[in-house]
Each structure stands twice: as C-alpha cells, then as structure tokens.
Amino acid sequence: LTDVRPLEDARAEDPNLEELRERVERLEEATDIDPH
C-alpha cells in the first residue's frame, strides 16, 4: 500500500473501512513503511 487516503474517502460508504485504515496504519508503523 502506498496511499491510504482512498480508504479514508470510502468511510462514508463503508464504516468498516475505518477499522481497515487503522490496521493499515499499525502495519506501516510496525514495518517502518514510508509511503513518501
């Protein structure tokens, strides 16, 4: 994953995606991924 903003935009359509976004953020922190 390189950009989680599409998931943030989709929260209005599917609230479950907010949980997915949080998991993505935790995964990035755990693996030291820098999308920039």
Secondary structure, 3 states (H helix, E strand, C coil): CCCCHHHHHHHHCCCHHHHHHHHHHHHHHHHCCCCC
